[in-house]
Amino acid sequence: MTQDQLVLPATVVSKADVSRLAIELERVDSEMTAAAVRTKQGIVGQEGSAISDRLREFIEQNTVALEDSRTRTDTIKSLRSLKEKVPVIHMTFASVAEPESLQLLTRWLRTSIHPQAVLEVGLQPSLVAGVYLRTPNHVHDFSLRAVLESQRDLLVQDLESYRGN
């Protein structure tokens, strides 16, 4: 499976989440490889550790056969490659965004913009309201300040009409 074919679950919001997914899959691969070696040696091994819901969802959406060592290796390579090339959209908010909101936003981005888009979330309390959005090609200021600045002449005109000027 190539990096372009990978489907990211909505719980994978950021580039760091993609990295965590790869690291967890590497850990699972190591544990399964070690268990296979112990089994060949006739040693009854311990059970493997649990996997996160995020990895479980990723495995289900991409139909990854964990039992196959080659499939695990190829998926790890694809995840590492994806981590370096994933489209990142930077969003700066005035306050901390709820994880559920970020997941909804990520779902929308993946259906509307790019199927593997991830967010890089920033915090800027002076933003007051709205969001500051940056992609590799564009910068958009959807803050309240930007809206007020774009309507400045109209606001001044309205205020002057109230003063009788």
C-alpha positions in Angstrom: 0.0 0.0 0.0 1.5 3.4 -1.0 1.3 6.6 1.0 -1.3 8.0 -1.5 -3.6 5.1 -0.8 -3.6 5.4 3.0 -6.8 6.6 4.6 -6.4 8.6 7.8 -9.0 8.3 10.5 -10.6 11.5 11.8 -8.8 11.0 15.1 -5.5 11.6 13.3 -5.7 15.4 13.2 -2.1 16.6 13.1 1.3 15.6 11.6 2.3 14.5 15.1 -0.7 12.1 15.2 0.6 10.6 11.9 4.0 10.2 13.6 2.5 8.6 16.7 0.6 6.2 14.4 3.8 5.1 12.7 5.6 4.7 16.1 2.8 2.6 17.5 2.7 0.4 14.4 6.5 -0.1 14.7 6.1 -1.1 18.3 3.3 -3.6 17.3 5.5 -4.9 14.5 8.4 -5.4 16.9 6.2 -7.2 19.4 4.7 -9.5 16.8 8.1 -10.3 15.3 9.5 -11.2 18.7 6.5 -13.3 19.4 7.0 -15.2 16.1 10.7 -15.9 17.0 9.7 -17.1 20.5 7.1 -19.4 19.0 9.7 -20.9 16.5 11.9 -21.5 19.5 9.1 -23.3 21.3 8.9 -20.6 24.0 5.4 -19.8 25.1 5.3 -16.0 25.1 3.4 -13.4 26.6 0.4 -11.7 25.0 1.0 -8.6 22.9 0.2 -5.2 24.3 -3.0 -3.5 23.4 -3.3 -1.1 20.5 -4.9 2.3 20.6 -8.3 3.1 19.2 -6.6 5.4 16.7 -4.4 2.5 15.3 -7.3 0.1 15.4 -9.4 2.5 13.3 -6.5 3.0 10.9 -6.0 -0.7 10.5 -9.7 -1.2 9.8 -10.0 1.6 7.3 -6.9 0.5 5.4 -7.6 -3.3 5.7 -4.1 -3.9 7.0 -3.4 -7.6 7.7 -1.4 -7.3 10.9 -0.6 -11.0 10.8 1.6 -10.5 7.7 5.1 -9.1 8.5 5.6 -7.8 5.0 2.3 -5.9 5.1 3.2 -4.3 8.4 6.6 -3.3 7.1 5.1 -1.8 3.9 2.5 0.1 5.9 5.2 1.5 8.3 7.2 2.7 5.3 4.1 4.3 3.8 3.3 6.0 7.0 6.8 7.4 7.4 6.7 8.7 3.8 3.2 10.2 4.4 4.4 11.9 7.5 6.9 13.9 5.5 4.6 14.8 2.6 1.2 15.2 4.2 -0.6 18.4 3.4 -0.6 20.7 6.4 -3.1 23.5 7.1 -2.1 25.8 9.9 -5.0 27.3 11.9 -4.6 29.7 14.7 -7.5 30.2 17.1 -8.2 32.7 19.9 -8.7 29.9 22.4 -8.0 26.2 22.7 -10.1 24.2 20.3 -12.0 21.1 21.5 -10.7 17.8 20.1 -14.1 16.9 18.8 -14.3 20.2 16.9 -10.9 19.5 15.4 -12.0 16.1 14.3 -15.1 17.5 12.6 -12.9 20.2 10.9 -10.5 17.5 9.8 -13.3 15.4 8.3 -14.5 18.4 6.3 -10.9 19.2 5.1 -10.4 15.6 4.0 -13.7 15.6 2.0 -13.4 19.1 0.6 -9.7 19.9 0.3 -7.4 16.8 0.4 -8.1 13.2 1.6 -4.9 13.3 3.8 -4.9 16.9 5.0 -3.9 17.5 8.6 -4.0 20.5 10.9 -1.3 22.4 12.7 -3.2 24.2 15.5 -1.9 27.4 17.1 -3.2 29.7 19.8 -3.2 33.5 19.7 -5.3 35.0 22.4 -5.1 38.5 20.8 -7.0 37.1 17.9 -10.2 37.7 19.9 -12.6 35.9 17.5 -12.4 33.9 14.3 -9.4 32.0 12.8 -6.2 32.7 11.0 -5.7 30.1 8.3 -2.4 29.4 6.5 -1.7 26.9 3.7 1.5 26.6 1.7 0.0 28.9 -1.0 -2.4 31.2 0.8 -3.0 33.1 4.1 -6.5 33.9 5.1 -7.5 36.1 8.1 -11.0 35.2 9.1 -10.8 37.1 12.4 -13.3 39.7 13.7 -10.6 42.3 13.4 -10.1 41.6 9.7 -13.9 41.8 9.1 -14.0 45.1 11.0 -11.0 46.5 9.1 -12.5 45.6 5.7 -15.7 47.4 6.7 -13.9 50.4 8.3 -15.1 53.0 5.9 -18.7 51.9 6.3 -18.4 51.9 10.1 -16.9 55.4 10.1 -19.7 56.6 7.8 -22.4 55.1 10.1 -20.8 56.6 13.2 -20.6 60.0 11.6 -24.2 59.8 10.6 -25.2 59.2 14.2 -23.1 62.2 15.3 -24.8 64.4 12.7 -21.8 65.1 10.6 
